[in-house]
Amino acid sequence: MRAMAIAQARVKATIQSTWKGSTSIKWRDAMAYLENDRITLKYLRMGQVVGEDVFPFSSLIDIGIKIPDELKLDPQLPHFGMKFYVPGSGEKTLVLTIGSNLLIYDEKAFKTFIHRVFEVLINGVKVKLLLARMRGGALNMDAKWEDGTLRIVTVRSVRKNRRERNIIVLTSEGKPIPLFSDMEDLDIEEIEMGNKKVEAWKIKHFYENESVVSYLFVEDKKVRLYILRYLLTYRKDYVELLIKASEEFPTIKAEFQEELERELKELGGLDEMEQQVLMALYSGMDPLTLHEMFGISEKELEEIYDRLIDKGLLKLVMIRKVVDLTREGRKLVNKLMKYSMGAM
């Protein structure tokens, strides 16, 4: 090794290469070493090093990618995927996991290794922050663009009343701003920065006991990808909020679509009318008069309600089919709306 590794872990590894054109899966035992600019795998056989692969972060094009169950060594164990582009060799997908022998493999060490990979990629990246540009729905004229750096630290979530690992912006004065903790919305908006216009992340979040809107400008597209992948990996409660910011990354958008389709399949599927009914109820329409809007009989509407109640998406409020969306129902409609599915 050129220098002492930042982290290391015993792993099982497989590499899928577009250049080889092979779909075969070969898992190899290895020690994974993390440095500031690369991951090195030293392959082991009978405890001896028998080969080595180096994956420089300069070639990294995606991280934390979704691993299909059919590719996993054991779907019950954690897996982590990274995609690299190697000139002359095409794309290479590196998948890491652990074996089931707890005497050899340490799940905690594996998860720590993966988290440290994100830390290496995100910590210290320079960004621009326009903090609390809007307070109470009004423009805050005192807000100014300032320099900052990204850090992954443990912060306290005010809303959840617990401590969690998340990404913050450390201002030039050393003040930590937990933009992604207690986040309420995330969008992309063109905004002025000095004498130019830039596309920045518009983040609505809870800060200093109120909801504010701040703007974060991350110039490097790769870093924007790393931030989204980190949030998707460790802050799954924000998944629905990340859809708009993921528009520039087709792979993530496809994963969102696949996740929605999986949820619909698990629910037994929703036909077009069931989607329309959920959307109408979500918008606040009277459940007793929806049949008039859709041009169906009261009996047909009640049958739809019964199906959606059975699927856990509606709850009965009154005997005469006064219904309201459940938490899962609202979550699903939110996804349908953001994917522009089931448009009324």
DOVEX-882687 format. One record per residue (C-alpha): residue in three letters; x, z, y. Coordinates in steps of 0.05 Angstrom, whole numbers, plus 5000, padded with zeros to 4 digits. Layout:
% residues N
vovo aa = ALA; px = X; pz = Z; py = Y
...
***
This chain:
% residues 344
vovo aa = MET; px = 5000; pz = 5000; py = 5000
vovo aa = ARG; px = 5024; pz = 4986; py = 5071
vovo aa = ALA; px = 4998; pz = 5052; py = 5097
vovo aa = MET; px = 4962; pz = 5113; py = 5072
vovo aa = ALA; px = 4890; pz = 5095; py = 5056
vovo aa = ILE; px = 4834; pz = 5122; py = 5099
vovo aa = ALA; px = 4791; pz = 5132; py = 5037
vovo aa = GLN; px = 4793; pz = 5115; py = 4964
vovo aa = ALA; px = 4745; pz = 5115; py = 4905
vovo aa = ARG; px = 4743; pz = 5096; py = 4832
vovo aa = VAL; px = 4695; pz = 5038; py = 4825
vovo aa = LYS; px = 4667; pz = 4983; py = 4783
vovo aa = ALA; px = 4673; pz = 4916; py = 4818
vovo aa = THR; px = 4650; pz = 4845; py = 4809
vovo aa = ILE; px = 4661; pz = 4783; py = 4852
vovo aa = GLN; px = 4613; pz = 4725; py = 4859
vovo aa = SER; px = 4645; pz = 4662; py = 4888
vovo aa = THR; px = 4610; pz = 4599; py = 4913
vovo aa = TRP; px = 4675; pz = 4561; py = 4904
vovo aa = LYS; px = 4680; pz = 4575; py = 4830
vovo aa = GLY; px = 4607; pz = 4556; py = 4821
vovo aa = SER; px = 4602; pz = 4608; py = 4766
vovo aa = THR; px = 4542; pz = 4654; py = 4758
vovo aa = SER; px = 4574; pz = 4698; py = 4705
vovo aa = ILE; px = 4581; pz = 4771; py = 4721
vovo aa = LYS; px = 4645; pz = 4806; py = 4701
vovo aa = TRP; px = 4652; pz = 4880; py = 4719
vovo aa = ARG; px = 4723; pz = 4908; py = 4725
vovo aa = ASP; px = 4747; pz = 4979; py = 4732
vovo aa = ALA; px = 4787; pz = 4990; py = 4796
vovo aa = MET; px = 4811; pz = 5037; py = 4850
vovo aa = ALA; px = 4785; pz = 5017; py = 4919
vovo aa = TYR; px = 4828; pz = 5033; py = 4979
vovo aa = LEU; px = 4803; pz = 5029; py = 5051
vovo aa = GLU; px = 4849; pz = 5014; py = 5109
vovo aa = ASN; px = 4833; pz = 4997; py = 5182
vovo aa = ASP; px = 4833; pz = 4923; py = 5169
vovo aa = ARG; px = 4818; pz = 4913; py = 5096
vovo aa = ILE; px = 4794; pz = 4937; py = 5028
vovo aa = THR; px = 4843; pz = 4931; py = 4970
vovo aa = LEU; px = 4822; pz = 4934; py = 4898
vovo aa = LYS; px = 4874; pz = 4953; py = 4845
vovo aa = TYR; px = 4846; pz = 4935; py = 4777
vovo aa = LEU; px = 4858; pz = 4983; py = 4720
vovo aa = ARG; px = 4863; pz = 4976; py = 4645
vovo aa = MET; px = 4879; pz = 5036; py = 4603
vovo aa = GLY; px = 4899; pz = 5073; py = 4667
vovo aa = GLN; px = 4949; pz = 5019; py = 4687
vovo aa = VAL; px = 4945; pz = 4973; py = 4747
vovo aa = VAL; px = 4937; pz = 4901; py = 4720
vovo aa = GLY; px = 4918; pz = 4863; py = 4783
vovo aa = GLU; px = 4898; pz = 4867; py = 4856
vovo aa = ASP; px = 4850; pz = 4834; py = 4905
vovo aa = VAL; px = 4851; pz = 4843; py = 4981
vovo aa = PHE; px = 4790; pz = 4833; py = 5025
vovo aa = PRO; px = 4809; pz = 4831; py = 5100
vovo aa = PHE; px = 4754; pz = 4851; py = 5149
vovo aa = SER; px = 4772; pz = 4790; py = 5191
vovo aa = SER; px = 4738; pz = 4750; py = 5136
vovo aa = LEU; px = 4677; pz = 4796; py = 5130
vovo aa = ILE; px = 4611; pz = 4760; py = 5146
vovo aa = ASP; px = 4560; pz = 4810; py = 5120
vovo aa = ILE; px = 4556; pz = 4881; py = 5093
vovo aa = GLY; px = 4505; pz = 4924; py = 5059
vovo aa = ILE; px = 4471; pz = 4863; py = 5030
vovo aa = LYS; px = 4413; pz = 4869; py = 4983
vovo aa = ILE; px = 4435; pz = 4868; py = 4910
vovo aa = PRO; px = 4384; pz = 4840; py = 4860
vovo aa = ASP; px = 4370; pz = 4886; py = 4801
vovo aa = GLU; px = 4392; pz = 4831; py = 4753
vovo aa = LEU; px = 4461; pz = 4832; py = 4784
vovo aa = LYS; px = 4469; pz = 4907; py = 4782
vovo aa = LEU; px = 4510; pz = 4941; py = 4728
vovo aa = ASP; px = 4459; pz = 4998; py = 4725
vovo aa = PRO; px = 4399; pz = 4996; py = 4773
vovo aa = GLN; px = 4397; pz = 5072; py = 4771
vovo aa = LEU; px = 4466; pz = 5078; py = 4803
vovo aa = PRO; px = 4485; pz = 5062; py = 4876
vovo aa = HIS; px = 4511; pz = 4992; py = 4891
vovo aa = PHE; px = 4542; pz = 4963; py = 4954
vovo aa = GLY; px = 4553; pz = 4890; py = 4971
vovo aa = MET; px = 4598; pz = 4855; py = 5022
vovo aa = LYS; px = 4604; pz = 4781; py = 5035
vovo aa = PHE; px = 4669; pz = 4748; py = 5057
vovo aa = TYR; px = 4687; pz = 4677; py = 5077
vovo aa = VAL; px = 4754; pz = 4654; py = 5052
vovo aa = PRO; px = 4779; pz = 4587; py = 5080
vovo aa = GLY; px = 4789; pz = 4539; py = 5022
vovo aa = SER; px = 4750; pz = 4584; py = 4974
vovo aa = GLY; px = 4682; pz = 4590; py = 5006
vovo aa = GLU; px = 4640; pz = 4653; py = 5005
vovo aa = LYS; px = 4657; pz = 4712; py = 4961
vovo aa = THR; px = 4608; pz = 4768; py = 4949
vovo aa = LEU; px = 4641; pz = 4834; py = 4929
vovo aa = VAL; px = 4595; pz = 4884; py = 4895
vovo aa = LEU; px = 4618; pz = 4956; py = 4883
vovo aa = THR; px = 4586; pz = 5009; py = 4841
vovo aa = ILE; px = 4606; pz = 5066; py = 4795
vovo aa = GLY; px = 4603; pz = 5077; py = 4720
vovo aa = SER; px = 4561; pz = 5129; py = 4686
vovo aa = ASN; px = 4620; pz = 5171; py = 4661
vovo aa = LEU; px = 4621; pz = 5230; py = 4709
vovo aa = LEU; px = 4691; pz = 5249; py = 4685
vovo aa = ILE; px = 4718; pz = 5185; py = 4716
vovo aa = TYR; px = 4669; pz = 5165; py = 4771
vovo aa = ASP; px = 4647; pz = 5208; py = 4829
vovo aa = GLU; px = 4582; pz = 5187; py = 4862
vovo aa = LYS; px = 4594; pz = 5230; py = 4924
vovo aa = ALA; px = 4664; pz = 5200; py = 4933
vovo aa = PHE; px = 4635; pz = 5130; py = 4925
vovo aa = LYS; px = 4581; pz = 5142; py = 4979
vovo aa = THR; px = 4633; pz = 5173; py = 5025
vovo aa = PHE; px = 4677; pz = 5112; py = 5016
vovo aa = ILE; px = 4620; pz = 5065; py = 5035
vovo aa = HIS; px = 4603; pz = 5106; py = 5097
vovo aa = ARG; px = 4676; pz = 5105; py = 5118
vovo aa = VAL; px = 4675; pz = 5029; py = 5114
vovo aa = PHE; px = 4620; pz = 5029; py = 5167
vovo aa = GLU; px = 4659; pz = 5079; py = 5209
vovo aa = VAL; px = 4720; pz = 5033; py = 5208
vovo aa = LEU; px = 4678; pz = 4973; py = 5230
vovo aa = ILE; px = 4637; pz = 5009; py = 5284
vovo aa = ASN; px = 4677; pz = 5067; py = 5313
vovo aa = GLY; px = 4712; pz = 5051; py = 5378
vovo aa = VAL; px = 4677; pz = 4985; py = 5392
vovo aa = LYS; px = 4668; pz = 4975; py = 5468
vovo aa = VAL; px = 4598; pz = 4965; py = 5494
vovo aa = LYS; px = 4559; pz = 4965; py = 5559
vovo aa = LEU; px = 4502; pz = 5015; py = 5570
vovo aa = LEU; px = 4445; pz = 5016; py = 5620
vovo aa = LEU; px = 4417; pz = 5086; py = 5607
vovo aa = ALA; px = 4345; pz = 5104; py = 5622
vovo aa = ARG; px = 4331; pz = 5040; py = 5662
vovo aa = MET; px = 4257; pz = 5059; py = 5656
vovo aa = ARG; px = 4229; pz = 5129; py = 5659
vovo aa = GLY; px = 4155; pz = 5143; py = 5655
vovo aa = GLY; px = 4140; pz = 5069; py = 5657
vovo aa = ALA; px = 4175; pz = 5060; py = 5724
vovo aa = LEU; px = 4242; pz = 5029; py = 5741
vovo aa = ASN; px = 4298; pz = 5079; py = 5750
vovo aa = MET; px = 4338; pz = 5051; py = 5809
vovo aa = ASP; px = 4394; pz = 5101; py = 5797
vovo aa = ALA; px = 4410; pz = 5070; py = 5729
vovo aa = LYS; px = 4476; pz = 5031; py = 5729
vovo aa = TRP; px = 4514; pz = 4993; py = 5675
vovo aa = GLU; px = 4571; pz = 5034; py = 5648
vovo aa = ASP; px = 4625; pz = 5026; py = 5596
vovo aa = GLY; px = 4620; pz = 5061; py = 5530
vovo aa = THR; px = 4644; pz = 5061; py = 5458
vovo aa = LEU; px = 4606; pz = 5066; py = 5393
vovo aa = ARG; px = 4615; pz = 5126; py = 5347
vovo aa = ILE; px = 4583; pz = 5149; py = 5283
vovo aa = VAL; px = 4572; pz = 5223; py = 5287
vovo aa = THR; px = 4523; pz = 5277; py = 5265
vovo aa = VAL; px = 4470; pz = 5287; py = 5319
vovo aa = ARG; px = 4407; pz = 5328; py = 5325
vovo aa = SER; px = 4341; pz = 5292; py = 5323
vovo aa = VAL; px = 4295; pz = 5326; py = 5373
vovo aa = ARG; px = 4232; pz = 5295; py = 5344
vovo aa = LYS; px = 4249; pz = 5310; py = 5271
vovo aa = ASN; px = 4283; pz = 5377; py = 5288
vovo aa = ARG; px = 4341; pz = 5363; py = 5241
vovo aa = ARG; px = 4413; pz = 5339; py = 5242
vovo aa = GLU; px = 4429; pz = 5268; py = 5218
vovo aa = ARG; px = 4486; pz = 5219; py = 5218
vovo aa = ASN; px = 4474; pz = 5163; py = 5267
vovo aa = ILE; px = 4507; pz = 5117; py = 5317
vovo aa = ILE; px = 4517; pz = 5141; py = 5389
vovo aa = VAL; px = 4547; pz = 5112; py = 5452
vovo aa = LEU; px = 4603; pz = 5154; py = 5481
vovo aa = THR; px = 4606; pz = 5141; py = 5556
vovo aa = SER; px = 4671; pz = 5135; py = 5595
vovo aa = GLU; px = 4659; pz = 5207; py = 5618
vovo aa = GLY; px = 4655; pz = 5230; py = 5545
vovo aa = LYS; px = 4580; pz = 5241; py = 5545
vovo aa = PRO; px = 4546; pz = 5225; py = 5477
vovo aa = ILE; px = 4483; pz = 5184; py = 5484
vovo aa = PRO; px = 4442; pz = 5183; py = 5419
vovo aa = LEU; px = 4408; pz = 5116; py = 5430
vovo aa = PHE; px = 4389; pz = 5106; py = 5357
vovo aa = SER; px = 4363; pz = 5177; py = 5345
vovo aa = ASP; px = 4288; pz = 5185; py = 5358
vovo aa = MET; px = 4284; pz = 5110; py = 5370
vovo aa = GLU; px = 4214; pz = 5085; py = 5384
vovo aa = ASP; px = 4225; pz = 5010; py = 5392
vovo aa = LEU; px = 4280; pz = 4958; py = 5392
vovo aa = ASP; px = 4275; pz = 4889; py = 5423
vovo aa = ILE; px = 4319; pz = 4836; py = 5454
vovo aa = GLU; px = 4313; pz = 4820; py = 5528
vovo aa = GLU; px = 4351; pz = 4780; py = 5580
vovo aa = ILE; px = 4374; pz = 4825; py = 5636
vovo aa = GLU; px = 4421; pz = 4821; py = 5696
vovo aa = MET; px = 4490; pz = 4851; py = 5690
vovo aa = GLY; px = 4528; pz = 4843; py = 5755
vovo aa = ASN; px = 4525; pz = 4770; py = 5774
vovo aa = LYS; px = 4505; pz = 4744; py = 5706
vovo aa = LYS; px = 4448; pz = 4749; py = 5656
vovo aa = VAL; px = 4460; pz = 4774; py = 5586
vovo aa = GLU; px = 4417; pz = 4785; py = 5524
vovo aa = ALA; px = 4417; pz = 4859; py = 5509
vovo aa = TRP; px = 4381; pz = 4906; py = 5462
vovo aa = LYS; px = 4323; pz = 4939; py = 5496
vovo aa = ILE; px = 4316; pz = 5007; py = 5464
vovo aa = LYS; px = 4259; pz = 5055; py = 5475
vovo aa = HIS; px = 4280; pz = 5124; py = 5454
vovo aa = PHE; px = 4268; pz = 5198; py = 5466
vovo aa = TYR; px = 4319; pz = 5226; py = 5514
vovo aa = GLU; px = 4320; pz = 5289; py = 5556
vovo aa = ASN; px = 4250; pz = 5307; py = 5535
vovo aa = GLU; px = 4217; pz = 5241; py = 5552
vovo aa = SER; px = 4211; pz = 5170; py = 5528
vovo aa = VAL; px = 4258; pz = 5123; py = 5565
vovo aa = VAL; px = 4280; pz = 5051; py = 5559
vovo aa = SER; px = 4355; pz = 5037; py = 5557
vovo aa = TYR; px = 4394; pz = 4972; py = 5548
vovo aa = LEU; px = 4455; pz = 4964; py = 5503
vovo aa = PHE; px = 4500; pz = 4902; py = 5508
vovo aa = VAL; px = 4542; pz = 4890; py = 5446
vovo aa = GLU; px = 4581; pz = 4826; py = 5458
vovo aa = ASP; px = 4607; pz = 4814; py = 5388
vovo aa = LYS; px = 4553; pz = 4786; py = 5341
vovo aa = LYS; px = 4589; pz = 4814; py = 5280
vovo aa = VAL; px = 4585; pz = 4884; py = 5310
vovo aa = ARG; px = 4510; pz = 4875; py = 5323
vovo aa = LEU; px = 4504; pz = 4858; py = 5249
vovo aa = TYR; px = 4544; pz = 4919; py = 5228
vovo aa = ILE; px = 4499; pz = 4964; py = 5271
vovo aa = LEU; px = 4435; pz = 4936; py = 5240
vovo aa = ARG; px = 4464; pz = 4941; py = 5170
vovo aa = TYR; px = 4483; pz = 5013; py = 5183
vovo aa = LEU; px = 4413; pz = 5031; py = 5207
vovo aa = LEU; px = 4382; pz = 4993; py = 5148
vovo aa = THR; px = 4427; pz = 5031; py = 5100
vovo aa = TYR; px = 4423; pz = 5102; py = 5128
vovo aa = ARG; px = 4362; pz = 5103; py = 5173
vovo aa = LYS; px = 4308; pz = 5071; py = 5131
vovo aa = ASP; px = 4254; pz = 5105; py = 5173
vovo aa = TYR; px = 4270; pz = 5054; py = 5227
vovo aa = VAL; px = 4264; pz = 4991; py = 5185
vovo aa = GLU; px = 4202; pz = 4965; py = 5220
vovo aa = LEU; px = 4235; pz = 4973; py = 5288
vovo aa = LEU; px = 4294; pz = 4929; py = 5270
vovo aa = ILE; px = 4256; pz = 4865; py = 5255
vovo aa = LYS; px = 4260; pz = 4835; py = 5325
vovo aa = ALA; px = 4334; pz = 4850; py = 5333
vovo aa = SER; px = 4347; pz = 4818; py = 5265
vovo aa = GLU; px = 4320; pz = 4750; py = 5286
vovo aa = GLU; px = 4391; pz = 4723; py = 5296
vovo aa = PHE; px = 4410; pz = 4741; py = 5225
vovo aa = PRO; px = 4372; pz = 4697; py = 5175
vovo aa = THR; px = 4396; pz = 4738; py = 5115
vovo aa = ILE; px = 4367; pz = 4803; py = 5142
vovo aa = LYS; px = 4303; pz = 4769; py = 5162
vovo aa = ALA; px = 4296; pz = 4740; py = 5092
vovo aa = GLU; px = 4307; pz = 4810; py = 5063
vovo aa = PHE; px = 4252; pz = 4837; py = 5109
vovo aa = GLN; px = 4205; pz = 4782; py = 5084
vovo aa = GLU; px = 4223; pz = 4797; py = 5012
vovo aa = GLU; px = 4210; pz = 4871; py = 5023
vovo aa = LEU; px = 4141; pz = 4856; py = 5053
vovo aa = GLU; px = 4124; pz = 4810; py = 4995
vovo aa = ARG; px = 4146; pz = 4864; py = 4946
vovo aa = GLU; px = 4101; pz = 4916; py = 4980
vovo aa = LEU; px = 4043; pz = 4868; py = 4978
vovo aa = LYS; px = 4055; pz = 4855; py = 4905
vovo aa = GLU; px = 4060; pz = 4929; py = 4889
vovo aa = LEU; px = 3993; pz = 4939; py = 4924
vovo aa = GLY; px = 3963; pz = 4887; py = 4878
vovo aa = GLY; px = 3965; pz = 4834; py = 4933
vovo aa = LEU; px = 3920; pz = 4826; py = 4994
vovo aa = ASP; px = 3877; pz = 4765; py = 5003
vovo aa = GLU; px = 3868; pz = 4734; py = 5071
vovo aa = MET; px = 3803; pz = 4770; py = 5086
vovo aa = GLU; px = 3833; pz = 4838; py = 5068
vovo aa = GLN; px = 3890; pz = 4825; py = 5116
vovo aa = GLN; px = 3842; pz = 4806; py = 5171
vovo aa = VAL; px = 3800; pz = 4869; py = 5160
vovo aa = LEU; px = 3862; pz = 4913; py = 5163
vovo aa = MET; px = 3885; pz = 4879; py = 5227
vovo aa = ALA; px = 3816; pz = 4887; py = 5259
vovo aa = LEU; px = 3812; pz = 4961; py = 5241
vovo aa = TYR; px = 3883; pz = 4971; py = 5267
vovo aa = SER; px = 3862; pz = 4942; py = 5334
vovo aa = GLY; px = 3806; pz = 4993; py = 5340
vovo aa = MET; px = 3744; pz = 4952; py = 5321
vovo aa = ASP; px = 3682; pz = 4988; py = 5295
vovo aa = PRO; px = 3683; pz = 4989; py = 5219
vovo aa = LEU; px = 3607; pz = 4986; py = 5217
vovo aa = THR; px = 3602; pz = 4920; py = 5254
vovo aa = LEU; px = 3660; pz = 4880; py = 5226
vovo aa = HIS; px = 3613; pz = 4841; py = 5181
vovo aa = GLU; px = 3584; pz = 4808; py = 5243
vovo aa = MET; px = 3653; pz = 4788; py = 5268
vovo aa = PHE; px = 3673; pz = 4757; py = 5202
vovo aa = GLY; px = 3605; pz = 4727; py = 5186
vovo aa = ILE; px = 3596; pz = 4763; py = 5120
vovo aa = SER; px = 3543; pz = 4811; py = 5094
vovo aa = GLU; px = 3548; pz = 4886; py = 5099
vovo aa = LYS; px = 3552; pz = 4889; py = 5023
vovo aa = GLU; px = 3612; pz = 4841; py = 5022
vovo aa = LEU; px = 3647; pz = 4883; py = 5076
vovo aa = GLU; px = 3635; pz = 4947; py = 5037
vovo aa = GLU; px = 3665; pz = 4915; py = 4975
vovo aa = ILE; px = 3727; pz = 4898; py = 5015
vovo aa = TYR; px = 3731; pz = 4969; py = 5040
vovo aa = ASP; px = 3725; pz = 4995; py = 4969
vovo aa = ARG; px = 3784; pz = 4951; py = 4947
vovo aa = LEU; px = 3827; pz = 4974; py = 5005
vovo aa = ILE; px = 3809; pz = 5047; py = 4993
vovo aa = ASP; px = 3830; pz = 5038; py = 4920
vovo aa = LYS; px = 3897; pz = 5010; py = 4944
vovo aa = GLY; px = 3909; pz = 5071; py = 4988
vovo aa = LEU; px = 3905; pz = 5032; py = 5053
vovo aa = LEU; px = 3839; pz = 5060; py = 5078
vovo aa = LYS; px = 3807; pz = 5128; py = 5076
vovo aa = LEU; px = 3733; pz = 5144; py = 5078
vovo aa = VAL; px = 3714; pz = 5181; py = 5141
vovo aa = MET; px = 3638; pz = 5181; py = 5133
vovo aa = ILE; px = 3592; pz = 5164; py = 5075
vovo aa = ARG; px = 3568; pz = 5100; py = 5108
vovo aa = LYS; px = 3635; pz = 5067; py = 5101
vovo aa = VAL; px = 3665; pz = 5091; py = 5166
vovo aa = VAL; px = 3737; pz = 5081; py = 5149
vovo aa = ASP; px = 3806; pz = 5089; py = 5180
vovo aa = LEU; px = 3875; pz = 5065; py = 5161
vovo aa = THR; px = 3920; pz = 5111; py = 5122
vovo aa = ARG; px = 3993; pz = 5119; py = 5141
vovo aa = GLU; px = 4012; pz = 5066; py = 5089
vovo aa = GLY; px = 3959; pz = 5020; py = 5116
vovo aa = ARG; px = 3985; pz = 5026; py = 5188
vovo aa = LYS; px = 4056; pz = 5015; py = 5164
vovo aa = LEU; px = 4035; pz = 4951; py = 5127
vovo aa = VAL; px = 3994; pz = 4924; py = 5186
vovo aa = ASN; px = 4054; pz = 4936; py = 5232
vovo aa = LYS; px = 4096; pz = 4893; py = 5186
vovo aa = LEU; px = 4042; pz = 4839; py = 5182
vovo aa = MET; px = 4039; pz = 4836; py = 5257
vovo aa = LYS; px = 4114; pz = 4832; py = 5266
vovo aa = TYR; px = 4119; pz = 4776; py = 5215
vovo aa = SER; px = 4060; pz = 4741; py = 5249
vovo aa = MET; px = 4023; pz = 4741; py = 5183
vovo aa = GLY; px = 3948; pz = 4751; py = 5180
vovo aa = ALA; px = 3941; pz = 4728; py = 5252
vovo aa = MET; px = 3870; pz = 4735; py = 5278
***
